[in-house]
Amino acid sequence: MSNLYLWVKAFHIIFVASWFAGLFYLPRILVNLAMVPQESHAERERLLLMGHKLYRFATLLAVPAVLLGLWLWLGFGIGKGQGWIHAKLLLVLGVIGYHVHCRKFLRQFEQFANRHDHRWFRWFNETSVLLFAAIVILVVVKPF
């Protein structure tokens, strides 16, 4: 195992964990936005600002996470020819889609076009935890 591989792997893990920290909290902001009374403009604007800033920050963390993961896969051959890597890549596409959907929901709140209540967003919030757990299990256990 080369020293470069270990550095790339370490930074990949750091950026993935940081990206997911944003994905764990951003939907919680959506839950709070769904609970804001219509007359509470200041609270709504504060939560939207927080959501947009967190989204931008999470995006800045997602880019190196994905690029470093691609480097591990294509540059070092991690998982090539093994089924778990294909499942992981599919889940990573799901995480990227989840990330993009968070932005879509923020825009809907901005435009007063939200169609979901806080209970729906609570369930949506759990999706990131399930994706994270499934990815970690695939990478560590390599079940197939």
Accessible surface in RSA format (square Angstrom, percent):
REM  Atomic radii and reference values for relative SASA: ProtOr
REM  Chains: A
REM  Algorithm: Lee & Richards
REM  Probe-radius: 1.40
REM  Slices: 20
REM RES _ NUM      All-atoms   Total-Side   Main-Chain    Non-polar    All polar
REM                ABS   REL    ABS   REL    ABS   REL    ABS   REL    ABS   REL
RES MET A   1   179.34  92.9  94.72  62.7  84.62 201.5 101.99  86.7  77.35 102.5
RES SER A   2    59.65  50.4  44.34  59.2  15.32  35.3  52.00 110.7   7.65  10.7
RES ASN A   3   105.47  72.7  96.92  93.7   8.55  20.6  33.28  80.1  72.19  69.8
RES LEU A   4    95.85  53.4  90.23  64.6   5.62  14.1  92.88  65.2   2.98   8.0
RES TYR A   5    23.47  11.0  23.47  13.4   0.00   0.0   8.63   6.5  14.85  18.3
RES LEU A   6    83.31  46.4  78.54  56.2   4.77  12.0  78.96  55.5   4.36  11.7
RES TRP A   7   145.04  58.2 143.48  69.4   1.57   3.7 131.20  70.0  13.84  22.5
RES VAL A   8     5.57   3.7   3.70   3.3   1.87   4.5   5.55   4.8   0.02   0.1
RES LYS A   9    80.60  39.3  80.60  49.5   0.00   0.0  39.52  35.6  41.07  43.8
RES ALA A  10    43.75  40.2  36.65  56.6   7.10  16.2  42.70  60.1   1.05   2.8
RES PHE A  11    86.25  43.1  86.25  53.4   0.00   0.0  86.25  52.3   0.00   0.0
RES HIS A  12    22.09  12.1  22.09  15.4   0.00   0.0  17.94  18.5   4.15   4.8
RES ILE A  13    99.52  56.6  97.37  72.5   2.16   5.2  99.07  71.3   0.46   1.2
RES ILE A  14    93.27  53.1  89.09  66.4   4.17  10.1  93.27  67.2   0.00   0.0
RES PHE A  15    52.42  26.2  52.41  32.5   0.01   0.0  52.42  31.8   0.00   0.0
RES VAL A  16    28.32  18.6  28.32  25.6   0.00   0.0  28.32  24.6   0.00   0.0
RES ALA A  17    51.76  47.6  43.27  66.8   8.49  19.3  44.95  63.3   6.81  18.0
RES SER A  18    38.46  32.5  30.75  41.0   7.71  17.8  13.81  29.4  24.65  34.5
RES TRP A  19     8.38   3.4   8.38   4.1   0.00   0.0   8.38   4.5   0.00   0.0
RES PHE A  20     4.32   2.2   4.32   2.7   0.00   0.0   4.32   2.6   0.00   0.0
RES ALA A  21    57.28  52.7  48.75  75.2   8.54  19.4  52.35  73.7   4.93  13.1
RES GLY A  22     5.45   6.7   0.00   N/A   5.45   6.7   4.25  11.7   1.20   2.7
RES LEU A  23     0.29   0.2   0.29   0.2   0.00   0.0   0.29   0.2   0.00   0.0
RES PHE A  24    73.56  36.8  64.91  40.2   8.66  22.5  65.65  39.8   7.91  22.7
RES TYR A  25   104.73  48.9 103.02  58.6   1.71   4.4  77.74  58.4  26.99  33.3
RES LEU A  26     0.00   0.0   0.00   0.0   0.00   0.0   0.00   0.0   0.00   0.0
RES PRO A  27     0.00   0.0   0.00   0.0   0.00   0.0   0.00   0.0   0.00   0.0
RES ARG A  28    80.76  33.9  80.76  41.2   0.00   0.0  28.15  38.5  52.61  31.9
RES ILE A  29     1.19   0.7   1.19   0.9   0.00   0.0   1.19   0.9   0.00   0.0
RES LEU A  30     0.00   0.0   0.00   0.0   0.00   0.0   0.00   0.0   0.00   0.0
RES VAL A  31     0.09   0.1   0.09   0.1   0.00   0.0   0.09   0.1   0.00   0.0
RES ASN A  32    44.15  30.4  42.00  40.6   2.15   5.2   9.23  22.2  34.93  33.8
RES LEU A  33     7.89   4.4   0.29   0.2   7.60  19.1   0.29   0.2   7.60  20.4
RES ALA A  34    28.18  25.9   0.26   0.4  27.92  63.5   2.88   4.1  25.30  67.0
RES MET A  35    98.07  50.8  70.53  46.7  27.54  65.6  76.85  65.3  21.22  28.1
RES VAL A  36    21.37  14.1   2.58   2.3  18.79  45.3   3.94   3.4  17.43  47.3
RES PRO A  37    67.07  48.9  54.61  49.8  12.46  45.3  66.28  54.7   0.79   4.9
RES GLN A  38   167.55  93.7 149.56 109.3  18.00  42.8  59.28 126.2 108.27  82.1
RES GLU A  39   136.45  78.3 114.44  86.6  22.01  52.4  69.25 133.9  67.20  54.9
RES SER A  40    29.57  25.0  21.56  28.8   8.00  18.4  16.34  34.8  13.23  18.5
RES HIS A  41   116.77  63.8 113.63  79.0   3.14   8.0  81.20  83.7  35.57  41.4
RES ALA A  42    79.90  73.5  65.60 101.2  14.30  32.5  73.47 103.5   6.43  17.0
RES GLU A  43    59.99  34.4  58.05  43.9   1.94   4.6  10.36  20.0  49.63  40.5
RES ARG A  44    26.05  10.9  26.05  13.3   0.00   0.0  15.54  21.2  10.51   6.4
RES GLU A  45    95.51  54.8  91.56  69.3   3.95   9.4  44.33  85.8  51.17  41.8
RES ARG A  46   132.94  55.8 127.49  65.0   5.45  13.0  61.09  83.5  71.84  43.5
RES LEU A  47    13.20   7.4  13.20   9.4   0.00   0.0  13.20   9.3   0.00   0.0
RES LEU A  48     8.07   4.5   8.07   5.8   0.00   0.0   8.07   5.7   0.00   0.0
RES LEU A  49    97.44  54.3  93.56  66.9   3.88   9.8  96.82  68.0   0.62   1.7
RES MET A  50    72.08  37.3  66.48  44.0   5.60  13.3  59.40  50.5  12.68  16.8
RES GLY A  51     0.00   0.0   0.00   N/A   0.00   0.0   0.00   0.0   0.00   0.0
RES HIS A  52    22.77  12.4  22.17  15.4   0.60   1.5  17.90  18.4   4.87   5.7
RES LYS A  53   115.34  56.3 109.87  67.4   5.47  13.0  61.80  55.6  53.54  57.0
RES LEU A  54    35.96  20.0  31.60  22.6   4.37  11.0  35.05  24.6   0.91   2.4
RES TYR A  55    29.94  14.0  29.94  17.0   0.00   0.0  17.84  13.4  12.10  14.9
RES ARG A  56   132.84  55.8 129.98  66.3   2.85   6.8  67.86  92.7  64.98  39.4
RES PHE A  57   117.08  58.6 115.43  71.5   1.65   4.3 116.62  70.7   0.46   1.3
RES ALA A  58     0.00   0.0   0.00   0.0   0.00   0.0   0.00   0.0   0.00   0.0
RES THR A  59    47.68  33.9  47.68  48.3   0.00   0.0  47.68  64.0   0.00   0.0
RES LEU A  60   125.06  69.7 116.71  83.5   8.36  21.0 117.01  82.2   8.05  21.7
RES LEU A  61    22.30  12.4  22.30  16.0   0.00   0.0  22.30  15.7   0.00   0.0
RES ALA A  62    10.28   9.5  10.28  15.9   0.00   0.0  10.28  14.5   0.00   0.0
RES VAL A  63    79.26  52.2  75.21  68.1   4.05   9.8  79.06  68.7   0.20   0.5
RES PRO A  64    34.18  24.9  32.10  29.3   2.08   7.5  34.18  28.2   0.00   0.0
RES ALA A  65     0.85   0.8   0.41   0.6   0.44   1.0   0.79   1.1   0.07   0.2
RES VAL A  66    42.04  27.7  35.61  32.2   6.43  15.5  41.09  35.7   0.95   2.6
RES LEU A  67   107.23  59.7 101.24  72.4   5.99  15.1 101.68  71.4   5.56  14.9
RES LEU A  68    26.79  14.9  26.61  19.0   0.19   0.5  26.77  18.8   0.02   0.1
RES GLY A  69    14.63  18.0   0.00   N/A  14.63  18.0   9.93  27.2   4.70  10.5
RES LEU A  70    67.52  37.6  65.97  47.2   1.56   3.9  66.59  46.8   0.94   2.5
RES TRP A  71   109.81  44.1 102.25  49.5   7.57  17.8  92.71  49.4  17.11  27.8
RES LEU A  72    15.73   8.8  15.73  11.3   0.00   0.0  15.73  11.0   0.00   0.0
RES TRP A  73    60.61  24.3  60.59  29.3   0.02   0.0  58.53  31.2   2.08   3.4
RES LEU A  74   103.26  57.5  84.87  60.7  18.39  46.2  85.01  59.7  18.25  49.1
RES GLY A  75    53.15  65.5   0.00   N/A  53.15  65.5  21.59  59.2  31.56  70.7
RES PHE A  76    63.84  31.9  33.40  20.7  30.44  79.2  40.52  24.6  23.32  66.7
RES GLY A  77    30.33  37.4   0.00   N/A  30.33  37.4  13.97  38.3  16.36  36.6
RES ILE A  78    54.01  30.7  51.90  38.7   2.11   5.1  54.01  38.9   0.00   0.0
RES GLY A  79     9.06  11.2   0.00   N/A   9.06  11.2   0.65   1.8   8.42  18.8
RES LYS A  80   115.19  56.2  92.34  56.7  22.85  54.4  58.25  52.4  56.94  60.7
RES GLY A  81    81.22 100.2   0.00   N/A  81.22 100.2  40.57 111.3  40.65  91.0
RES GLN A  82    83.52  46.7  79.25  57.9   4.27  10.2  23.97  51.0  59.54  45.2
RES GLY A  83    31.74  39.1   0.00   N/A  31.74  39.1  21.63  59.4  10.11  22.6
RES TRP A  84     6.09   2.4   6.09   2.9   0.00   0.0   6.09   3.2   0.01   0.0
RES ILE A  85     5.87   3.3   5.87   4.4   0.00   0.0   5.87   4.2   0.00   0.0
RES HIS A  86   107.81  58.9 100.63  69.9   7.18  18.4  73.63  75.9  34.18  39.8
RES ALA A  87    26.93  24.8  19.93  30.8   7.00  15.9  25.43  35.8   1.50   4.0
RES LYS A  88    29.44  14.4  29.44  18.1   0.00   0.0   6.43   5.8  23.00  24.5
RES LEU A  89    48.05  26.8  47.09  33.7   0.96   2.4  47.09  33.1   0.96   2.6
RES LEU A  90   124.68  69.4 119.20  85.3   5.47  13.8 120.61  84.7   4.07  10.9
RES LEU A  91    43.29  24.1  42.72  30.6   0.57   1.4  43.29  30.4   0.00   0.0
RES VAL A  92    30.93  20.4  30.93  28.0   0.00   0.0  30.93  26.9   0.00   0.0
RES LEU A  93   117.07  65.2 108.37  77.5   8.70  21.9 108.74  76.4   8.33  22.4
RES GLY A  94    34.46  42.5   0.00   N/A  34.46  42.5  29.14  80.0   5.32  11.9
RES VAL A  95     1.39   0.9   1.39   1.3   0.00   0.0   1.39   1.2   0.00   0.0
RES ILE A  96    62.64  35.6  62.50  46.6   0.14   0.3  62.64  45.1   0.00   0.0
RES GLY A  97    29.80  36.7   0.00   N/A  29.80  36.7  29.66  81.4   0.14   0.3
RES TYR A  98    13.03   6.1   6.43   3.7   6.60  17.2  11.27   8.5   1.76   2.2
RES HIS A  99    10.85   5.9  10.85   7.5   0.00   0.0  10.65  11.0   0.20   0.2
RES VAL A 100    83.36  54.9  82.94  75.1   0.43   1.0  82.94  72.1   0.43   1.2
RES HIS A 101    79.33  43.4  79.25  55.1   0.08   0.2  54.69  56.4  24.64  28.7
RES CYS A 102     0.02   0.0   0.02   0.0   0.00   0.0   0.02   0.0   0.00   0.0
RES ARG A 103    60.70  25.5  60.70  30.9   0.00   0.0  15.00  20.5  45.70  27.7
RES LYS A 104    84.46  41.2  80.35  49.3   4.11   9.8  56.24  50.6  28.23  30.1
RES PHE A 105     5.90   3.0   5.74   3.6   0.16   0.4   5.86   3.6   0.04   0.1
RES LEU A 106     0.00   0.0   0.00   0.0   0.00   0.0   0.00   0.0   0.00   0.0
RES ARG A 107   116.13  48.8 116.13  59.2   0.00   0.0  25.99  35.5  90.14  54.6
RES GLN A 108    22.51  12.6  22.51  16.5   0.00   0.0  11.01  23.4  11.49   8.7
RES PHE A 109    13.90   7.0  12.52   7.8   1.38   3.6  13.04   7.9   0.86   2.5
RES GLU A 110    76.77  44.1  60.76  46.0  16.02  38.1  18.33  35.5  58.44  47.7
RES GLN A 111   125.53  70.2 100.10  73.2  25.42  60.5  39.04  83.1  86.49  65.6
RES PHE A 112   151.77  75.9 115.71  71.7  36.06  93.8 123.50  74.9  28.27  80.9
RES ALA A 113    46.46  42.7  34.10  52.6  12.36  28.1  43.20  60.8   3.27   8.6
RES ASN A 114    45.81  31.6  19.25  18.6  26.56  63.9   7.15  17.2  38.66  37.4
RES ARG A 115   178.32  74.9 141.65  72.2  36.66  87.3  71.87  98.2 106.44  64.5
RES HIS A 116    47.83  26.1  38.56  26.8   9.27  23.7  30.56  31.5  17.28  20.1
RES ASP A 117    60.70  42.5  50.29  50.1  10.41  24.6  38.02  89.5  22.68  22.6
RES HIS A 118    49.58  27.1  49.32  34.3   0.26   0.7  33.57  34.6  16.01  18.6
RES ARG A 119   146.14  61.4 145.64  74.2   0.49   1.2  58.25  79.6  87.89  53.3
RES TRP A 120    97.12  39.0  91.88  44.5   5.24  12.3  70.56  37.6  26.55  43.1
RES PHE A 121     0.04   0.0   0.04   0.0   0.00   0.0   0.04   0.0   0.00   0.0
RES ARG A 122    86.78  36.4  84.77  43.2   2.00   4.8  42.62  58.2  44.16  26.8
RES TRP A 123   194.36  78.0 187.90  90.9   6.47  15.2 161.10  85.9  33.26  54.0
RES PHE A 124    24.43  12.2  18.95  11.7   5.48  14.3  23.56  14.3   0.87   2.5
RES ASN A 125    24.07  16.6  23.56  22.8   0.51   1.2   0.00   0.0  24.07  23.3
RES GLU A 126    79.71  45.8  79.69  60.3   0.01   0.0  28.78  55.7  50.93  41.6
RES THR A 127    51.08  36.3  50.38  51.1   0.70   1.7  33.55  45.1  17.53  26.5
RES SER A 128     0.21   0.2   0.12   0.2   0.08   0.2   0.08   0.2   0.12   0.2
RES VAL A 129    70.43  46.3  70.16  63.5   0.27   0.6  70.16  61.0   0.27   0.7
RES LEU A 130   123.86  69.0 119.65  85.6   4.21  10.6 120.18  84.4   3.67   9.9
RES LEU A 131    24.59  13.7  23.79  17.0   0.80   2.0  24.48  17.2   0.11   0.3
RES PHE A 132    63.31  31.7  63.31  39.2   0.00   0.0  63.31  38.4   0.00   0.0
RES ALA A 133    43.07  39.6  38.00  58.6   5.07  11.5  43.07  60.7   0.00   0.0
RES ALA A 134    36.13  33.2  29.46  45.5   6.67  15.2  35.17  49.5   0.96   2.5
RES ILE A 135    14.30   8.1  14.30  10.7   0.00   0.0  14.30  10.3   0.00   0.0
RES VAL A 136    62.22  40.9  60.27  54.6   1.95   4.7  62.22  54.1   0.00   0.0
RES ILE A 137    95.59  54.4  94.79  70.6   0.80   1.9  95.59  68.8   0.00   0.0
RES LEU A 138    15.44   8.6  15.44  11.0   0.00   0.0  15.44  10.8   0.00   0.0
RES VAL A 139    50.70  33.4  50.09  45.3   0.62   1.5  50.09  43.5   0.62   1.7
RES VAL A 140   110.63  72.8  85.89  77.8  24.74  59.6  90.54  78.7  20.09  54.5
RES VAL A 141    96.52  63.5  73.40  66.4  23.12  55.7  78.81  68.5  17.71  48.0
RES LYS A 142    97.56  47.6  80.27  49.3  17.29  41.2  51.27  46.2  46.29  49.3
RES PRO A 143    72.05  52.5  34.57  31.5  37.48 136.3  42.55  35.1  29.50 183.3
RES PHE A 144   130.01  65.0  98.80  61.2  31.21  81.2 127.78  77.5   2.23   6.4
END  Absolute sums over single chains surface
CHAIN  1 A     8527.4       7363.3       1164.1       6120.9       2406.5
END  Absolute sums over all chains
TOTAL          8527.4       7363.3       1164.1       6120.9       2406.5
